[in-house]
Amino acid sequence: MEGKVEVRCRSCHNRFSTPRLVELVECPNCHQKWKLKWFDDTTATVLAPESWVEFQKKMKEIKK
């Protein structure tokens, strides 16, 4: 089944579309990379950032 699925970025809370069954996506708004968990080919959720170290650095910069 072709198409896209929407997920919400946990960094900026922007919704964006992603191709089905990809394991790593980048938010087009804040450019944070996220690992996805797929429940089936139509339902996904953001599982974790690609790198916790990079994510924490980015969050510290935003809070300044």
Helices and strands as residue ranges (DSSP letters): E 4-8, E 15-19, E 24-26, E 33-40, E 43-49, H 52-63
